[in-house]
Amino acid sequence: MELFISVFAALFSVLNPLGTVPVFVGLTKDDTKHNRDKTSLWTSINVCIILLISFFAGKYVLSFFGISINSLRVAGGLIIATSGFALLTGSFTKHKGMKKASVQADLETRSEVSLTPLAIPMLAGPGSISLLITYNQTFVSHQQHLMSVCAIIAVCLVIYLILRTSHFIVKALGASGINAISRIIGFIVIAIGVEYVSSAVQEILKIK
């Protein structure tokens, strides 16, 4: 259970579904409630598939390119930390590669936005992918893998609930409330990134 909570908390912080709420509302403001619920469901499913593939297939990518786990921890930690800084400075959308013009273009030209831009790059980005690859290499037993998978699924369920109620969240919290929560999460994300870099550096120094 401790591993489940740890993976869930870290993954939720890096994904930051609350930061996606304003974009989701903008992309679905003209949709019916049924279509918004459908988009919420498919977004969470797409995120779940992407994360599971990253968790189980990522190690083969590392092996193919000859990348060590410590190198991935450093690179992933830096990516996660920069995501945290983006949350703190209020530039998370831009950091994810989402500009207002691109959001508006998607709104005008796409009838289905659950895969892009919502699942990729808004939710499942380089930070979460590198985090899961690291977890796969760190937690090697079948029980640890099972707990990690359960945490991934649980995060995706929470994403579904948040997106499904996003219009109510915006009304209740407002833009300032969402920004405040995002900045708190940003601080946690920075700490996660720094922890990964520091642990990798310690392991590298031990090896040498």
MDAnalysis code that builds the backbone (N, CA, C; Angstrom):
import MDAnalysis as mda
import numpy as np

u = mda.Universe.empty(624, n_residues=208, atom_resindex=np.repeat(np.arange(208), 3), trajectory=True)
u.add_TopologyAttr("name", ["N", "CA", "C"] * 208)
u.add_TopologyAttr("resid", np.arange(1, 209))
u.add_TopologyAttr("resname", ["MET", "GLU", "LEU", "PHE", "ILE", "SER", "VAL", "PHE", "ALA", "ALA", "LEU", "PHE", "SER", "VAL", "LEU", "ASN", "PRO", "LEU", "GLY", "THR", "VAL", "PRO", "VAL", "PHE", "VAL", "GLY", "LEU", "THR", "LYS", "ASP", "ASP", "THR", "LYS", "HIS", "ASN", "ARG", "ASP", "LYS", "THR", "SER", "LEU", "TRP", "THR", "SER", "ILE", "ASN", "VAL", "CYS", "ILE", "ILE", "LEU", "LEU", "ILE", "SER", "PHE", "PHE", "ALA", "GLY", "LYS", "TYR", "VAL", "LEU", "SER", "PHE", "PHE", "GLY", "ILE", "SER", "ILE", "ASN", "SER", "LEU", "ARG", "VAL", "ALA", "GLY", "GLY", "LEU", "ILE", "ILE", "ALA", "THR", "SER", "GLY", "PHE", "ALA", "LEU", "LEU", "THR", "GLY", "SER", "PHE", "THR", "LYS", "HIS", "LYS", "GLY", "MET", "LYS", "LYS", "ALA", "SER", "VAL", "GLN", "ALA", "ASP", "LEU", "GLU", "THR", "ARG", "SER", "GLU", "VAL", "SER", "LEU", "THR", "PRO", "LEU", "ALA", "ILE", "PRO", "MET", "LEU", "ALA", "GLY", "PRO", "GLY", "SER", "ILE", "SER", "LEU", "LEU", "ILE", "THR", "TYR", "ASN", "GLN", "THR", "PHE", "VAL", "SER", "HIS", "GLN", "GLN", "HIS", "LEU", "MET", "SER", "VAL", "CYS", "ALA", "ILE", "ILE", "ALA", "VAL", "CYS", "LEU", "VAL", "ILE", "TYR", "LEU", "ILE", "LEU", "ARG", "THR", "SER", "HIS", "PHE", "ILE", "VAL", "LYS", "ALA", "LEU", "GLY", "ALA", "SER", "GLY", "ILE", "ASN", "ALA", "ILE", "SER", "ARG", "ILE", "ILE", "GLY", "PHE", "ILE", "VAL", "ILE", "ALA", "ILE", "GLY", "VAL", "GLU", "TYR", "VAL", "SER", "SER", "ALA", "VAL", "GLN", "GLU", "ILE", "LEU", "LYS", "ILE", "LYS"])
u.atoms.positions = np.array([
    [0.828, -1.208, 0.000],
    [0.000, 0.000, 0.000],
    [0.866, 1.263, 0.000],
    [2.004, 1.197, 0.703],
    [2.907, 2.351, 0.737],
    [3.435, 2.670, -0.654],
    [3.772, 1.606, -1.411],
    [4.251, 1.803, -2.777],
    [3.143, 2.382, -3.651],
    [1.925, 1.887, -3.482],
    [0.780, 2.390, -4.243],
    [0.597, 3.886, -4.020],
    [0.623, 4.305, -2.764],
    [0.436, 5.719, -2.433],
    [1.570, 6.558, -3.000],
    [2.799, 6.037, -2.912],
    [3.967, 6.769, -3.405],
    [3.892, 6.992, -4.914],
    [3.590, 5.925, -5.653],
    [3.495, 6.035, -7.118],
    [2.320, 6.913, -7.505],
    [1.196, 6.729, -6.837],
    [0.000, 7.526, -7.133],
    [0.268, 9.015, -6.924],
    [0.851, 9.364, -5.777],
    [1.096, 10.772, -5.459],
    [2.078, 11.405, -6.442],
    [3.155, 10.692, -6.738],
    [4.159, 11.237, -7.660],
    [3.580, 11.404, -9.058],
    [2.860, 10.394, -9.529],
    [2.303, 10.442, -10.878],
    [1.223, 11.504, -10.998],
    [0.382, 11.609, -9.976],
    [-0.673, 12.630, -9.990],
    [-0.065, 14.032, -10.036],
    [0.992, 14.239, -9.259],
    [1.629, 15.551, -9.223],
    [2.254, 15.911, -10.561],
    [2.908, 14.936, -11.193],
    [3.566, 15.196, -12.475],
    [2.529, 15.409, -13.582],
    [1.476, 14.605, -13.590],
    [0.439, 14.754, -14.613],
    [-0.344, 16.055, -14.436],
    [-0.605, 16.422, -13.175],
    [-1.338, 17.644, -12.826],
    [-2.628, 17.800, -13.638],
    [-3.598, 16.907, -13.430],
    [-4.862, 17.020, -14.183],
    [-5.611, 18.317, -13.926],
    [-5.418, 18.929, -12.759],
    [-6.087, 20.207, -12.483],
    [-5.612, 21.295, -13.440],
    [-4.343, 21.210, -13.854],
    [-3.827, 22.182, -14.804],
    [-4.430, 22.036, -16.185],
    [-5.013, 20.856, -16.452],
    [-5.637, 20.598, -17.742],
    [-7.086, 21.068, -17.782],
    [-7.663, 21.320, -16.608],
    [-9.079, 21.686, -16.523],
    [-9.438, 22.892, -17.387],
    [-8.689, 24.013, -17.314],
    [-9.060, 25.164, -18.156],
    [-9.025, 24.856, -19.645],
    [-8.030, 24.069, -20.074],
    [-7.932, 23.702, -21.494],
    [-9.113, 22.814, -21.889],
    [-9.439, 21.852, -21.026],
    [-10.572, 20.963, -21.300],
    [-11.863, 21.753, -21.425],
    [-12.069, 22.703, -20.528],
    [-13.279, 23.527, -20.565],
    [-13.333, 24.329, -21.860],
    [-12.181, 24.875, -22.269],
    [-12.149, 25.656, -23.509],
    [-12.421, 24.819, -24.741],
    [-11.925, 23.575, -24.731],
    [-12.097, 22.703, -25.896],
    [-13.500, 22.109, -25.983],
    [-14.206, 22.053, -24.864],
    [-15.504, 21.368, -24.857],
    [-16.664, 22.283, -24.456],
    [-16.432, 23.593, -24.449],
    [-17.479, 24.506, -23.969],
    [-18.733, 24.491, -24.834],
    [-18.597, 24.127, -26.121],
    [-19.762, 24.093, -27.007],
    [-20.359, 22.696, -27.139],
    [-19.798, 21.719, -26.418],
    [-20.286, 20.343, -26.496],
    [-21.443, 20.124, -25.524],
    [-22.216, 19.096, -25.806],
    [-23.260, 18.698, -24.864],
    [-22.624, 17.971, -23.685],
    [-23.367, 17.819, -22.597],
    [-22.836, 17.132, -21.423],
    [-22.448, 15.698, -21.769],
    [-23.238, 15.045, -22.610],
    [-22.935, 13.676, -23.018],
    [-21.592, 13.611, -23.744],
    [-21.361, 14.540, -24.656],
    [-20.101, 14.547, -25.400],
    [-18.918, 14.894, -24.500],
    [-19.130, 15.792, -23.526],
    [-18.055, 16.119, -22.590],
    [-17.686, 14.903, -21.745],
    [-18.714, 14.165, -21.300],
    [-18.454, 12.955, -20.520],
    [-17.720, 11.916, -21.357],
    [-18.092, 11.802, -22.611],
    [-17.428, 10.863, -23.510],
    [-15.975, 11.253, -23.731],
    [-15.715, 12.545, -23.916],
    [-14.346, 13.023, -24.096],
    [-13.526, 12.777, -22.837],
    [-14.132, 12.986, -21.673],
    [-13.444, 12.730, -20.400],
    [-13.042, 11.267, -20.288],
    [-13.968, 10.375, -20.654],
    [-13.707, 8.947, -20.567],
    [-12.575, 8.540, -21.489],
    [-12.640, 8.969, -22.756],
    [-11.628, 8.558, -23.718],
    [-10.273, 9.193, -23.444],
    [-10.279, 10.387, -22.873],
    [-9.007, 11.008, -22.484],
    [-8.320, 10.175, -21.415],
    [-9.077, 9.774, -20.396],
    [-8.493, 8.969, -19.315],
    [-8.039, 7.604, -19.829],
    [-8.797, 7.014, -20.756],
    [-8.400, 5.724, -21.330],
    [-7.103, 5.874, -22.133],
    [-7.030, 6.924, -22.944],
    [-5.822, 7.152, -23.741],
    [-4.606, 7.383, -22.851],
    [-4.794, 8.157, -21.789],
    [-3.686, 8.395, -20.857],
    [-3.245, 7.090, -20.216],
    [-4.206, 6.265, -19.814],
    [-3.895, 4.984, -19.185],
    [-3.094, 4.092, -20.126],
    [-3.495, 4.019, -21.376],
    [-2.783, 3.189, -22.358],
    [-1.358, 3.695, -22.552],
    [-1.201, 5.009, -22.692],
    [0.124, 5.601, -22.892],
    [1.034, 5.319, -21.693],
    [0.495, 5.473, -20.495],
    [1.293, 5.268, -19.296],
    [1.678, 3.800, -19.117],
    [0.752, 2.894, -19.397],
    [1.050, 1.463, -19.266],
    [2.096, 1.031, -20.284],
    [1.986, 1.531, -21.511],
    [2.995, 1.214, -22.528],
    [4.354, 1.746, -22.097],
    [4.378, 2.953, -21.568],
    [5.637, 3.541, -21.098],
    [6.235, 2.714, -19.967],
    [5.375, 2.252, -19.066],
    [5.850, 1.496, -17.905],
    [6.466, 0.160, -18.312],
    [5.806, -0.555, -19.230],
    [6.257, -1.902, -19.570],
    [7.233, -1.958, -20.749],
    [7.122, -1.031, -21.689],
    [7.980, -1.077, -22.881],
    [9.164, -0.119, -22.808],
    [9.142, 0.782, -21.831],
    [10.198, 1.782, -21.751],
    [11.577, 1.193, -21.573],
    [11.679, 0.092, -20.803],
    [12.991, -0.491, -20.548],
    [13.643, -1.015, -21.826],
    [12.819, -1.449, -22.781],
    [13.374, -1.938, -24.042],
    [13.921, -0.785, -24.881],
    [13.293, 0.372, -24.751],
    [13.803, 1.566, -25.419],
    [15.155, 1.946, -24.834],
    [15.260, 1.871, -23.502],
    [16.533, 2.163, -22.840],
    [17.621, 1.201, -23.298],
    [17.261, -0.067, -23.356],
    [18.227, -1.090, -23.777],
    [18.673, -0.868, -25.214],
    [17.736, -0.508, -26.079],
    [18.059, -0.303, -27.497],
    [19.053, 0.839, -27.676],
    [18.862, 1.921, -26.918],
    [19.734, 3.085, -27.050],
    [20.920, 3.053, -26.079],
    [21.007, 2.008, -25.259],
    [22.126, 1.886, -24.332],
    [22.132, 2.935, -23.243],
    [20.950, 3.292, -22.741],
    [20.830, 4.322, -21.708],
    [20.722, 3.641, -20.347],
    [21.544, 4.075, -19.397],
    [21.508, 3.501, -18.057],
    [20.354, 4.101, -17.256],
    [19.971, 3.386, -16.201],
    [18.863, 3.847, -15.378],
    [19.217, 5.147, -14.665],
    [20.483, 5.303, -14.260],
    [20.886, 6.532, -13.583],
    [20.849, 7.730, -14.522],
    [21.225, 7.515, -15.786],
    [21.137, 8.598, -16.770],
    [19.691, 9.002, -16.979],
    [18.804, 8.006, -17.004],
    [17.376, 8.311, -17.161],
    [16.843, 9.071, -15.961],
    [17.306, 8.706, -14.771],
    [16.863, 9.396, -13.566],
    [17.269, 10.867, -13.602],
    [18.494, 11.127, -14.048],
    [18.953, 12.514, -14.119],
    [18.130, 13.288, -15.146],
    [17.988, 12.699, -16.350],
    [17.232, 13.375, -17.411],
    [15.767, 13.546, -17.014],
    [15.174, 12.477, -16.482],
    [13.776, 12.552, -16.071],
    [13.572, 13.515, -14.922],
    [14.521, 13.534, -13.980],
    [14.424, 14.462, -12.861],
    [14.465, 15.909, -13.303],
    [15.327, 16.194, -14.290],
    [15.414, 17.554, -14.821],
    [14.109, 17.948, -15.519],
    [13.550, 17.006, -16.287],
    [12.283, 17.279, -16.981],
    [11.167, 17.518, -15.977],
    [11.111, 16.673, -14.950],
    [10.071, 16.811, -13.927],
    [10.223, 18.130, -13.185],
    [11.475, 18.488, -12.856],
    [11.720, 19.747, -12.140],
    [11.310, 20.956, -12.981],
    [11.612, 20.915, -14.287],
    [11.219, 22.038, -15.149],
    [9.698, 22.133, -15.261],
    [9.025, 20.983, -15.218],
    [7.560, 21.010, -15.208],
    [7.055, 21.680, -13.938],
    [7.731, 21.391, -12.826],
    [7.353, 22.023, -11.569],
    [7.550, 23.526, -11.595],
    [8.678, 23.968, -12.173],
    [8.917, 25.404, -12.302],
    [7.855, 26.051, -13.194],
    [7.450, 25.330, -14.244],
    [6.410, 25.855, -15.130],
    [5.095, 26.028, -14.378],
    [4.800, 25.101, -13.471],
    [3.588, 25.223, -12.661],
    [3.682, 26.414, -11.706],
    [4.847, 26.594, -11.120],
    [5.030, 27.700, -10.178],
    [4.931, 29.057, -10.856],
    [5.421, 29.135, -12.090],
    [5.434, 30.417, -12.788],
    [4.194, 30.644, -13.637],
    [3.287, 29.666, -13.649],
    [2.052, 29.835, -14.410],
    [2.206, 29.637, -15.901],
    [3.290, 28.978, -16.323],
    [3.518, 28.763, -17.762],
    [3.429, 27.286, -18.116],
    [2.594, 26.535, -17.361],
    [2.499, 25.094, -17.559],
    [1.985, 24.739, -18.947],
    [0.982, 25.480, -19.421],
    [0.415, 25.198, -20.742],
    [1.448, 25.385, -21.831],
    [2.203, 26.468, -21.750],
    [3.254, 26.712, -22.739],
    [4.349, 25.658, -22.635],
    [4.675, 25.254, -21.400],
    [5.701, 24.237, -21.184],
    [5.309, 22.918, -21.826],
    [4.023, 22.615, -21.824],
    [3.523, 21.379, -22.419],
    [3.390, 21.479, -23.937],
    [3.762, 22.610, -24.491],
    [3.659, 22.778, -25.937],
    [2.292, 23.211, -26.393],
    [1.488, 23.735, -25.476],
    [0.134, 24.152, -25.797],
    [0.049, 25.667, -25.788],
    [-0.049, 26.267, -26.950],
    [-0.229, 27.699, -27.061],
    [-1.700, 27.992, -27.319],
    [-2.118, 29.215, -27.007],
    [-3.528, 29.575, -27.177],
    [-3.980, 29.375, -28.618],
    [-3.084, 29.700, -29.554],
    [-3.441, 29.559, -30.963],
    [-3.698, 28.102, -31.320],
    [-2.853, 27.203, -30.777],
    [-3.029, 25.781, -31.093],
    [-4.290, 25.225, -30.455],
    [-4.588, 25.691, -29.237],
    [-5.830, 25.256, -28.587],
    [-7.037, 25.701, -29.397],
    [-7.032, 26.933, -29.851],
    [-8.143, 27.446, -30.639],
    [-8.264, 26.704, -31.957],
    [-7.122, 26.373, -32.565],
    [-7.141, 25.624, -33.831],
    [-7.760, 24.252, -33.633],
    [-7.389, 23.575, -32.526],
    [-7.992, 22.279, -32.221],
    [-9.486, 22.416, -31.999],
    [-9.858, 23.467, -31.306],
    [-11.271, 23.683, -31.019],
    [-12.074, 23.847, -32.289],
    [-11.497, 24.492, -33.289],
    [-12.223, 24.792, -34.514],
    [-12.175, 23.668, -35.539],
    [-11.143, 22.827, -35.489],
    [-10.952, 21.857, -36.555],
    [-11.160, 20.409, -36.124],
    [-11.191, 20.116, -34.805],
    [-11.272, 18.733, -34.367],
    [-12.582, 18.468, -33.651],
    [-13.158, 17.309, -33.941],
    [-14.347, 16.899, -33.209],
    [-13.976, 15.968, -32.062],
    [-12.772, 15.437, -32.066],
    [-12.315, 14.531, -31.017],
    [-10.948, 14.989, -30.528],
    [-10.880, 15.429, -29.286],
    [-9.641, 15.974, -28.740],
    [-9.114, 15.125, -27.587],
    [-9.653, 13.936, -27.400],
    [-9.270, 13.115, -26.252],
    [-7.826, 12.627, -26.342],
    [-7.336, 12.373, -27.566],
    [-5.952, 11.917, -27.707],
    [-4.989, 13.096, -27.740],
    [-5.201, 13.969, -28.688],
    [-4.421, 15.207, -28.756],
    [-5.399, 16.364, -28.871],
    [-5.230, 17.408, -28.105],
    [-4.073, 17.692, -27.243],
    [-4.209, 17.275, -25.787],
    [-5.338, 16.642, -25.394],
    [-5.564, 16.398, -23.970],
    [-4.656, 15.295, -23.405],
    [-4.714, 14.089, -24.003],
    [-3.877, 13.003, -23.486],
    [-2.403, 13.295, -23.725],
    [-2.089, 13.713, -24.957],
    [-0.735, 14.123, -25.343],
    [-0.839, 15.506, -25.962],
    [-0.106, 16.513, -25.522],
    [0.930, 16.438, -24.480],
    [0.473, 16.954, -23.116],
    [-0.814, 17.320, -22.964],
    [-1.236, 17.978, -21.745],
    [-1.090, 17.090, -20.507],
    [-1.426, 15.820, -20.610],
    [-1.372, 14.947, -19.442],
    [-0.156, 14.016, -19.481],
    [-0.097, 13.147, -20.454],
    [1.026, 12.204, -20.558],
    [2.151, 12.849, -21.362],
    [3.123, 13.391, -20.653],
    [4.250, 14.056, -21.289],
    [5.558, 13.365, -20.965],
    [6.673, 13.951, -21.347],
    [7.995, 13.345, -21.091],
    [8.259, 13.081, -19.609],
    [7.773, 13.986, -18.744],
    [8.018, 13.812, -17.315],
    [7.390, 12.542, -16.772],
    [6.123, 12.318, -17.073],
    [5.431, 11.128, -16.565],
    [5.973, 9.855, -17.204],
    [6.324, 9.933, -18.490],
    [6.858, 8.759, -19.185],
    [8.198, 8.342, -18.589],
    [9.106, 9.304, -18.402],
    [10.418, 8.987, -17.826],
    [10.274, 8.511, -16.383],
    [9.320, 9.068, -15.651],
    [9.071, 8.637, -14.273],
    [8.666, 7.169, -14.223],
    [7.782, 6.764, -15.131],
    [7.312, 5.377, -15.135],
    [8.393, 4.407, -15.598],
    [9.220, 4.829, -16.552],
    [10.326, 3.973, -16.974],
    [11.277, 3.741, -15.800],
    [11.526, 4.791, -15.034],
    [12.380, 4.667, -13.852],
    [11.760, 3.728, -12.833],
    [10.467, 3.854, -12.615],
    [9.779, 2.971, -11.671],
    [9.879, 1.508, -12.100],
    [9.762, 1.264, -13.386],
    [9.829, -0.101, -13.887],
    [11.188, -0.729, -13.603],
    [12.238, 0.082, -13.686],
    [13.580, -0.413, -13.429],
    [13.891, -0.486, -11.932],
    [13.217, 0.340, -11.144],
    [13.472, 0.377, -9.704],
    [12.681, -0.695, -8.964],
    [11.416, -0.848, -9.317],
    [10.545, -1.846, -8.681],
    [10.452, -3.055, -9.602],
    [11.138, -4.132, -9.239],
    [11.314, -5.243, -10.178],
    [10.447, -6.460, -9.873],
    [9.896, -6.566, -8.669],
    [9.098, -7.743, -8.343],
    [7.709, -7.648, -8.972],
    [7.066, -8.806, -9.103],
    [5.720, -8.841, -9.693],
    [4.719, -8.069, -8.825],
    [4.863, -8.171, -7.510],
    [3.954, -7.464, -6.614],
    [4.126, -5.949, -6.749],
    [5.367, -5.497, -6.888],
    [5.622, -4.071, -7.058],
    [5.073, -3.574, -8.393],
    [5.217, -4.399, -9.442],
    [4.646, -4.032, -10.733],
    [3.127, -3.949, -10.647],
    [2.527, -4.895, -9.930],
    [1.072, -4.903, -9.782],
    [0.599, -3.646, -9.055],
    [1.291, -3.264, -7.983],
    [0.924, -2.064, -7.234],
    [1.097, -0.813, -8.100],
    [2.149, -0.790, -8.917],
    [2.393, 0.354, -9.804],
    [1.290, 0.472, -10.847],
    [0.889, -0.661, -11.415],
    [-0.187, -0.663, -12.402],
    [-1.493, -0.198, -11.765],
    [-1.773, -0.674, -10.553],
    [-2.991, -0.239, -9.842],
    [-2.961, 1.268, -9.603],
    [-1.787, 1.801, -9.279],
    [-1.660, 3.243, -9.056],
    [-1.902, 4.015, -10.349],
    [-1.392, 3.498, -11.461],
    [-1.603, 4.138, -12.769],
    [-3.092, 4.182, -13.095],
    [-3.767, 3.052, -12.911],
    [-5.201, 2.980, -13.196],
    [-5.976, 3.919, -12.278],
    [-5.583, 3.971, -10.998],
    [-6.262, 4.847, -10.048],
    [-6.106, 6.316, -10.437],
    [-4.910, 6.700, -10.870],
    [-4.676, 8.077, -11.316],
    [-5.559, 8.406, -12.515],
    [-5.670, 7.470, -13.429],
    [-6.493, 7.696, -14.625],
    [-7.973, 7.815, -14.255],
    [-8.418, 7.063, -13.257],
    [-9.798, 7.197, -12.778],
    [-10.033, 8.583, -12.184],
    [-9.048, 9.076, -11.431],
    [-9.154, 10.421, -10.861],
    [-9.172, 11.468, -11.969],
    [-8.347, 11.259, -12.999],
    [-8.342, 12.170, -14.150],
    [-9.728, 12.220, -14.790],
    [-10.340, 11.049, -14.939],
    [-11.689, 10.992, -15.517],
    [-12.674, 11.790, -14.674],
    [-12.624, 11.606, -13.353],
    [-13.553, 12.315, -12.466],
    [-13.314, 13.826, -12.505],
    [-12.040, 14.232, -12.554],
    [-11.725, 15.663, -12.588],
    [-12.207, 16.287, -13.891],
    [-11.930, 15.622, -15.015],
    [-12.352, 16.172, -16.306],
    [-13.872, 16.178, -16.429],
    [-14.504, 15.142, -15.922],
    [-15.963, 15.075, -16.021],
    [-16.625, 16.196, -15.229],
    [-15.984, 16.600, -14.137],
    [-16.544, 17.675, -13.305],
    [-15.803, 18.993, -13.515],
    [-15.046, 19.101, -14.613],
    [-14.190, 20.275, -14.825],
    [-14.975, 21.577, -14.873],
    [-16.152, 21.566, -15.495],
    [-16.949, 22.791, -15.585],
    [-17.416, 23.245, -14.199],
    [-17.709, 22.281, -13.324],
    [-18.092, 22.627, -11.952],
    [-16.879, 23.116, -11.158],
    [-15.718, 22.494, -11.425],
    [-14.483, 22.901, -10.734],
    [-14.132, 24.342, -11.070],
    [-14.260, 24.694, -12.348],
    [-13.950, 26.060, -12.769],
    [-14.889, 27.051, -12.091],
    [-16.168, 26.700, -12.012],
    [-17.138, 27.593, -11.362],
    [-16.864, 27.719, -9.870],
    [-16.457, 26.617, -9.237],
    [-16.257, 26.613, -7.789],
    [-14.950, 27.293, -7.384],
    [-13.868, 26.956, -8.077],
    [-12.553, 27.474, -7.699],
    [-12.182, 28.753, -8.428],
    [-12.626, 28.856, -9.676],
    [-12.224, 29.997, -10.477],
    [-10.792, 29.846, -10.947],
    [-10.352, 30.733, -11.800],
    [-8.997, 30.662, -12.348],
    [-7.949, 30.834, -11.251],
    [-8.203, 31.719, -10.301],
    [-7.235, 31.965, -9.231],
    [-7.070, 30.749, -8.331],
    [-8.163, 30.054, -8.060],
    [-8.093, 28.862, -7.227],
    [-7.302, 27.751, -7.883],
    [-7.549, 27.545, -9.180],
    [-6.820, 26.515, -9.916],
    [-5.341, 26.862, -9.976],
    [-5.023, 28.124, -10.202],
    [-3.628, 28.550, -10.257],
    [-2.931, 28.332, -8.913],
    [-3.630, 28.617, -7.820],
    [-3.049, 28.435, -6.487],
    [-2.722, 26.968, -6.228],
    [-3.667, 26.079, -6.575],
    [-3.441, 24.651, -6.385],
    [-2.304, 24.164, -7.281],
    [-2.256, 24.662, -8.511],
    [-1.207, 24.261, -9.442],
    [0.167, 24.661, -8.923],
    [0.263, 25.809, -8.278],
    [1.542, 26.259, -7.747],
    [1.985, 25.405, -6.562],
    [1.033, 24.978, -5.753],
    [1.367, 24.072, -4.648],
    [1.866, 22.739, -5.194],
    [1.150, 22.218, -6.198],
    [1.567, 20.968, -6.822],
    [2.929, 21.152, -7.492],
    [3.159, 22.333, -8.075],
    [4.435, 22.618, -8.728],
    [5.605, 22.474, -7.775],
    [5.441, 22.941, -6.549],
    [6.502, 22.813, -5.546],
    [6.803, 21.340, -5.266],
    [5.744, 20.536, -5.168],
    [5.923, 19.096, -4.929],
    [6.628, 18.445, -6.110],
    [6.249, 18.839, -7.325],
    [6.858, 18.268, -8.528],
    [8.348, 18.601, -8.582],
    [8.717, 19.826, -8.231],
    [10.132, 20.199, -8.203],
    [10.898, 19.311, -7.230],
    [10.318, 19.084, -6.046],
    [10.961, 18.241, -5.043],
    [11.157, 16.814, -5.567],
    [10.161, 16.295, -6.295],
    [10.285, 14.953, -6.878],
    [11.433, 14.913, -7.880],
    [11.508, 15.923, -8.738],
    [12.577, 15.975, -9.733],
    [13.947, 16.056, -9.095],
    [14.095, 16.908, -8.083],
    [15.377, 17.047, -7.387],
    [15.766, 15.744, -6.697],
    [14.781, 15.057, -6.122],
    [15.046, 13.790, -5.452],
    [15.587, 12.759, -6.448],
    [15.026, 12.711, -7.648],
    [15.489, 11.759, -8.647],
    [16.905, 12.070, -9.108],
    [17.204, 13.344, -9.297],
    [18.554, 13.722, -9.731],
    [19.571, 13.407, -8.633],
    [19.247, 13.769, -7.403],
    [20.189, 13.557, -6.304],
    [20.447, 12.074, -6.053],
    [19.394, 11.244, -6.108],
    [19.577, 9.802, -5.901],
    [20.409, 9.188, -7.008],
    [20.210, 9.665, -8.249],
    [21.001, 9.147, -9.370],
    [22.463, 9.545, -9.232],
    [22.717, 10.770, -8.835],
    [24.098, 11.242, -8.655],
    [24.778, 10.438, -7.561],
    [24.073, 10.153, -6.471],
    [24.637, 9.352, -5.385],
    [25.011, 7.959, -5.868],
    [24.142, 7.351, -6.674],
    [24.418, 6.016, -7.210],
    [25.626, 6.058, -8.154],
    [25.725, 7.088, -8.966],
    [26.855, 7.211, -9.900],
    [28.167, 7.354, -9.131],
    [28.152, 8.144, -8.061],
    [29.365, 8.330, -7.256],
    [29.765, 7.047, -6.532],
    [28.763, 6.256, -6.106],
    [29.066, 4.981, -5.473],
    [29.744, 4.026, -6.440],
    [29.234, 4.023, -7.688],
    [29.799, 3.134, -8.713],
    [31.247, 3.502, -8.993],
    [31.515, 4.813, -9.052],
    [32.874, 5.261, -9.347],
    [33.786, 5.095, -8.115],
])
